[in-house]
Amino acid sequence: MAAPCASLTGAGLLYWPEATPPWPATRFGPLRPAHATGILFGFGGNALIPALFHVVQRNARARLPGALGAAAGLQPVLLPGRSRAV
C-alpha cells in the first residue's frame, strides 16, 4: 500500500504544486524512491515465490508435498464467504 500511496501523492504534487504541505518528507524528491522501491519489491517478491516453487519442483522432478494443500487451506481465509467441499 505504500507504493500506490506514494505514487498518488507524487502525482498530486506534480499536478498541484501549490498544495504541497511545508514538510520536507512530502516533497517529490523523497516520494519518488519510496514509490520505485515499493513497486520493485512488490512485483519482484510476488514473482519470486511462484518462480521458486516452479524451479524446486523442476529440479527435484517431484511435486512439493502439501503445496496444493497449503494453497487450498488458505481458501477459507482469503474467501471467507465460500466453503470448499472436502
C-alpha positions as CSV (number, residue, x, y, z in Angstrom):
1,M,0.0,0.0,0.0
2,A,3.0,2.3,0.4
3,A,3.8,2.4,-3.3
4,P,0.4,3.3,-4.6
5,C,0.1,6.0,-1.8
6,A,3.5,7.4,-2.8
7,S,2.5,7.4,-6.5
8,L,-0.8,9.2,-5.9
9,T,0.9,11.7,-3.6
10,G,3.6,12.3,-6.2
11,A,1.1,12.7,-9.0
12,G,-0.8,15.2,-6.8
13,L,2.4,17.1,-6.1
14,L,3.1,17.4,-9.8
15,Y,-0.4,18.5,-10.7
16,W,-1.0,20.8,-7.7
17,P,2.5,22.1,-6.6
18,E,0.9,24.9,-4.6
19,A,-1.0,22.4,-2.4
20,T,2.3,20.9,-1.1
21,P,2.5,20.8,2.8
22,P,5.6,22.5,4.1
23,W,7.1,19.3,5.4
24,P,10.3,18.0,3.8
25,A,9.0,14.4,3.6
26,T,6.1,15.5,1.4
27,R,8.2,16.9,-1.4
28,F,8.5,15.0,-4.6
29,G,12.2,14.0,-4.1
30,P,11.7,11.6,-1.1
31,L,8.4,10.2,-2.6
32,R,9.9,9.0,-5.9
33,P,12.4,6.5,-4.4
34,A,9.7,5.2,-2.0
35,H,7.4,4.6,-4.9
36,A,10.0,2.9,-7.0
37,T,11.3,0.7,-4.2
38,G,7.7,-0.3,-3.3
39,I,6.9,-1.3,-6.8
40,L,10.1,-3.2,-7.4
41,F,9.9,-5.2,-4.2
42,G,6.1,-5.7,-4.5
43,F,6.2,-7.1,-8.0
44,G,9.6,-8.8,-7.6
45,G,8.5,-10.5,-4.4
46,N,5.2,-11.7,-5.8
47,A,7.0,-13.1,-8.9
48,L,9.8,-14.7,-6.8
49,I,7.7,-17.0,-4.7
50,P,5.9,-18.9,-7.6
51,A,9.2,-19.0,-9.6
52,L,10.9,-20.7,-6.6
53,F,8.1,-23.2,-6.4
54,H,8.5,-24.0,-10.1
55,V,12.3,-24.2,-10.0
56,V,12.4,-26.5,-7.0
57,Q,9.8,-28.9,-8.4
58,R,11.6,-29.0,-11.8
59,N,15.0,-29.6,-10.3
60,A,13.7,-32.2,-7.8
61,R,11.5,-33.8,-10.5
62,A,8.8,-34.2,-7.9
63,R,5.8,-32.2,-6.7
64,L,6.3,-30.4,-3.4
65,P,4.3,-32.2,-0.7
66,G,1.5,-30.0,0.6
67,A,2.0,-27.2,-1.9
68,L,-1.5,-27.5,-3.3
69,G,-2.9,-28.3,0.1
70,A,-1.4,-25.2,1.6
71,A,-2.9,-23.0,-1.1
72,A,-6.3,-24.8,-0.7
73,G,-6.1,-24.4,3.0
74,L,-5.9,-20.6,2.7
75,Q,-9.1,-20.5,0.7
76,P,-11.4,-20.0,3.7
77,V,-9.1,-17.2,4.9
78,L,-8.9,-15.5,1.5
79,L,-12.5,-16.1,0.6
80,P,-14.5,-16.4,3.9
81,G,-17.9,-16.4,2.2
82,R,-17.2,-19.6,0.2
83,S,-16.6,-23.1,1.6
84,R,-14.9,-25.9,-0.3
85,A,-16.1,-29.5,-0.4
86,V,-13.9,-31.9,1.5
